[in-house]
Amino acid sequence: MDRTQTPPPSTLAPRRLIAAGTTRHHAGRTITVRATAVGVTGTITRGGAR
């Protein structure tokens, strides 16, 4: 069985979170939230045809 060689944790480059977000659909509305190192943004929109 072959194994992928992964360098030890001390030699890996540090990682940083760029952005994280979520989208939810509830009661005909869409709620979107996005968080970055700078801040948090969000929107609530009405779903369906306009």
A tleap script that builds the chain and sets N, CA, C and O, in Angstrom:
source leaprc.protein.ff14SB
mol = sequence {
  NMET ASP ARG THR GLN THR PRO PRO PRO SER
  THR LEU ALA PRO ARG ARG LEU ILE ALA ALA
  GLY THR THR ARG HIE HIE ALA GLY ARG THR
  ILE THR VAL ARG ALA THR ALA VAL GLY VAL
  THR GLY THR ILE THR ARG GLY GLY ALA CARG
}
set mol.1.N position { 0.844 -1.180 0.000 }
set mol.1.CA position { 0.000 0.000 0.000 }
set mol.1.C position { 0.890 1.244 0.000 }
set mol.1.O position { 1.784 1.372 0.836 }
set mol.2.N position { 0.639 2.166 -0.947 }
set mol.2.CA position { 1.408 3.410 -1.043 }
set mol.2.C position { 0.859 4.443 -0.079 }
set mol.2.O position { -0.350 4.522 0.140 }
set mol.3.N position { 1.735 5.219 0.483 }
set mol.3.CA position { 1.326 6.310 1.379 }
set mol.3.C position { 1.878 7.617 0.842 }
set mol.3.O position { 3.007 7.670 0.354 }
set mol.4.N position { 1.091 8.652 0.931 }
set mol.4.CA position { 1.542 9.975 0.519 }
set mol.4.C position { 2.461 10.525 1.596 }
set mol.4.O position { 2.119 10.513 2.779 }
set mol.5.N position { 3.622 11.004 1.188 }
set mol.5.CA position { 4.571 11.563 2.141 }
set mol.5.C position { 4.192 13.012 2.441 }
set mol.5.O position { 4.183 13.857 1.546 }
set mol.6.N position { 3.885 13.286 3.683 }
set mol.6.CA position { 3.545 14.634 4.129 }
set mol.6.C position { 4.664 15.126 5.030 }
set mol.6.O position { 5.082 14.423 5.950 }
set mol.7.N position { 5.151 16.339 4.765 }
set mol.7.CA position { 6.225 16.851 5.627 }
set mol.7.C position { 5.735 17.025 7.060 }
set mol.7.O position { 4.543 17.234 7.285 }
set mol.8.N position { 6.637 16.943 8.022 }
set mol.8.CA position { 6.230 17.145 9.415 }
set mol.8.C position { 5.647 18.538 9.614 }
set mol.8.O position { 6.009 19.460 8.883 }
set mol.9.N position { 4.752 18.717 10.588 }
set mol.9.CA position { 4.089 20.009 10.798 }
set mol.9.C position { 5.046 21.184 10.942 }
set mol.9.O position { 4.697 22.301 10.560 }
set mol.10.N position { 6.217 20.973 11.470 }
set mol.10.CA position { 7.139 22.095 11.675 }
set mol.10.C position { 7.652 22.666 10.363 }
set mol.10.O position { 8.138 23.797 10.347 }
set mol.11.N position { 7.561 21.923 9.255 }
set mol.11.CA position { 8.067 22.421 7.981 }
set mol.11.C position { 6.958 22.961 7.084 }
set mol.11.O position { 7.252 23.505 6.020 }
set mol.12.N position { 5.689 22.829 7.483 }
set mol.12.CA position { 4.589 23.352 6.682 }
set mol.12.C position { 4.507 24.863 6.829 }
set mol.12.O position { 4.778 25.411 7.898 }
set mol.13.N position { 4.129 25.529 5.742 }
set mol.13.CA position { 3.953 26.982 5.798 }
set mol.13.C position { 2.736 27.300 6.655 }
set mol.13.O position { 1.748 26.566 6.615 }
set mol.14.N position { 2.788 28.381 7.429 }
set mol.14.CA position { 1.624 28.734 8.249 }
set mol.14.C position { 0.430 29.086 7.357 }
set mol.14.O position { 0.593 29.697 6.301 }
set mol.15.N position { -0.753 28.698 7.789 }
set mol.15.CA position { -1.962 29.005 7.041 }
set mol.15.C position { -2.711 30.111 7.746 }
set mol.15.O position { -2.638 30.253 8.966 }
set mol.16.N position { -3.432 30.892 6.962 }
set mol.16.CA position { -4.265 31.920 7.570 }
set mol.16.C position { -5.630 31.902 6.905 }
set mol.16.O position { -5.760 31.624 5.713 }
set mol.17.N position { -6.625 32.199 7.688 }
set mol.17.CA position { -7.988 32.217 7.202 }
set mol.17.C position { -8.215 33.475 6.381 }
set mol.17.O position { -7.988 34.585 6.863 }
set mol.18.N position { -8.660 33.306 5.149 }
set mol.18.CA position { -8.939 34.458 4.287 }
set mol.18.C position { -10.378 34.925 4.510 }
set mol.18.O position { -10.614 36.104 4.772 }
set mol.19.N position { -11.333 34.009 4.407 }
set mol.19.CA position { -12.740 34.355 4.629 }
set mol.19.C position { -13.529 33.098 4.946 }
set mol.19.O position { -13.179 31.998 4.518 }
set mol.20.N position { -14.587 33.280 5.695 }
set mol.20.CA position { -15.514 32.184 5.994 }
set mol.20.C position { -16.916 32.749 5.889 }
set mol.20.O position { -17.160 33.906 6.231 }
set mol.21.N position { -17.830 31.928 5.417 }
set mol.21.CA position { -19.179 32.445 5.272 }
set mol.21.C position { -20.219 31.350 5.280 }
set mol.21.O position { -19.907 30.160 5.252 }
set mol.22.N position { -21.462 31.784 5.320 }
set mol.22.CA position { -22.576 30.849 5.309 }
set mol.22.C position { -23.756 31.490 4.603 }
set mol.22.O position { -23.907 32.712 4.604 }
set mol.23.N position { -24.588 30.656 4.003 }
set mol.23.CA position { -25.819 31.099 3.376 }
set mol.23.C position { -26.939 30.199 3.876 }
set mol.23.O position { -26.819 28.975 3.842 }
set mol.24.N position { -28.036 30.808 4.342 }
set mol.24.CA position { -29.186 30.032 4.830 }
set mol.24.C position { -30.446 30.525 4.143 }
set mol.24.O position { -30.583 31.710 3.836 }
set mol.25.N position { -31.346 29.613 3.911 }
set mol.25.CA position { -32.644 29.933 3.335 }
set mol.25.C position { -33.696 29.604 4.389 }
set mol.25.O position { -33.791 28.468 4.854 }
set mol.26.N position { -34.486 30.612 4.761 }
set mol.26.CA position { -35.466 30.412 5.826 }
set mol.26.C position { -36.671 31.312 5.578 }
set mol.26.O position { -36.529 32.523 5.403 }
set mol.27.N position { -37.834 30.722 5.566 }
set mol.27.CA position { -39.094 31.465 5.443 }
set mol.27.C position { -39.096 32.416 4.250 }
set mol.27.O position { -39.527 33.563 4.371 }
set mol.28.N position { -38.618 31.948 3.103 }
set mol.28.CA position { -38.636 32.765 1.895 }
set mol.28.C position { -37.567 33.835 1.842 }
set mol.28.O position { -37.606 34.702 0.969 }
set mol.29.N position { -36.624 33.796 2.747 }
set mol.29.CA position { -35.532 34.780 2.756 }
set mol.29.C position { -34.190 34.068 2.671 }
set mol.29.O position { -34.058 32.919 3.092 }
set mol.30.N position { -33.206 34.754 2.128 }
set mol.30.CA position { -31.846 34.241 2.071 }
set mol.30.C position { -30.978 35.111 2.965 }
set mol.30.O position { -30.939 36.332 2.809 }
set mol.31.N position { -30.287 34.482 3.897 }
set mol.31.CA position { -29.410 35.195 4.827 }
set mol.31.C position { -27.980 34.792 4.499 }
set mol.31.O position { -27.638 33.610 4.534 }
set mol.32.N position { -27.146 35.776 4.178 }
set mol.32.CA position { -25.753 35.524 3.836 }
set mol.32.C position { -24.862 36.285 4.801 }
set mol.32.O position { -25.058 37.481 5.017 }
set mol.33.N position { -23.882 35.601 5.384 }
set mol.33.CA position { -22.936 36.230 6.306 }
set mol.33.C position { -21.532 35.837 5.868 }
set mol.33.O position { -21.282 34.673 5.554 }
set mol.34.N position { -20.609 36.804 5.846 }
set mol.34.CA position { -19.227 36.555 5.460 }
set mol.34.C position { -18.320 37.264 6.444 }
set mol.34.O position { -18.503 38.446 6.736 }
set mol.35.N position { -17.325 36.523 6.961 }
set mol.35.CA position { -16.381 37.096 7.922 }
set mol.35.C position { -14.974 37.037 7.355 }
set mol.35.O position { -14.554 36.005 6.833 }
set mol.36.N position { -14.248 38.134 7.455 }
set mol.36.CA position { -12.848 38.205 7.048 }
set mol.36.C position { -12.048 38.813 8.195 }
set mol.36.O position { -12.603 39.164 9.236 }
set mol.37.N position { -10.750 38.932 7.992 }
set mol.37.CA position { -9.899 39.555 9.001 }
set mol.37.C position { -10.267 41.023 9.211 }
set mol.37.O position { -10.016 41.581 10.280 }
set mol.38.N position { -10.861 41.650 8.193 }
set mol.38.CA position { -11.206 43.065 8.265 }
set mol.38.C position { -12.526 43.295 8.999 }
set mol.38.O position { -12.673 44.288 9.711 }
set mol.39.N position { -13.481 42.388 8.830 }
set mol.39.CA position { -14.774 42.574 9.473 }
set mol.39.C position { -15.795 41.557 9.004 }
set mol.39.O position { -15.460 40.557 8.369 }
set mol.40.N position { -17.043 41.833 9.327 }
set mol.40.CA position { -18.143 40.925 9.014 }
set mol.40.C position { -19.173 41.689 8.194 }
set mol.40.O position { -19.485 42.839 8.502 }
set mol.41.N position { -19.705 41.054 7.149 }
set mol.41.CA position { -20.765 41.639 6.357 }
set mol.41.C position { -21.904 40.644 6.267 }
set mol.41.O position { -21.703 39.444 6.451 }
set mol.42.N position { -23.082 41.133 5.988 }
set mol.42.CA position { -24.219 40.242 5.858 }
set mol.42.C position { -25.348 40.900 5.088 }
set mol.42.O position { -25.468 42.125 5.042 }
set mol.43.N position { -26.177 40.050 4.481 }
set mol.43.CA position { -27.352 40.539 3.766 }
set mol.43.C position { -28.518 39.608 4.045 }
set mol.43.O position { -28.346 38.416 4.300 }
set mol.44.N position { -29.714 40.191 3.990 }
set mol.44.CA position { -30.943 39.410 4.053 }
set mol.44.C position { -31.763 39.837 2.837 }
set mol.44.O position { -32.092 41.013 2.687 }
set mol.45.N position { -32.092 38.875 1.969 }
set mol.45.CA position { -32.866 39.192 0.779 }
set mol.45.C position { -34.112 38.336 0.733 }
set mol.45.O position { -34.137 37.217 1.247 }
set mol.46.N position { -35.140 38.873 0.113 }
set mol.46.CA position { -36.382 38.139 -0.052 }
set mol.46.C position { -36.227 37.214 -1.249 }
set mol.46.O position { -35.770 37.645 -2.308 }
set mol.47.N position { -36.597 35.963 -1.097 }
set mol.47.CA position { -36.470 34.990 -2.176 }
set mol.47.C position { -37.629 35.061 -3.134 }
set mol.47.O position { -38.575 35.819 -2.921 }
set mol.48.N position { -37.560 34.269 -4.198 }
set mol.48.CA position { -38.646 34.195 -5.174 }
set mol.48.C position { -38.551 35.253 -6.242 }
set mol.48.O position { -37.612 36.047 -6.274 }
set mol.49.N position { -39.550 35.253 -7.130 }
set mol.49.CA position { -39.574 36.211 -8.247 }
set mol.49.C position { -39.908 37.602 -7.742 }
set mol.49.O position { -40.647 37.768 -6.772 }
set mol.50.N position { -39.349 38.604 -8.419 }
set mol.50.CA position { -39.598 39.988 -8.028 }
set mol.50.C position { -40.524 40.660 -9.007 }
set mol.50.O position { -40.850 41.836 -8.842 }
savepdb mol mol.pdb
quit
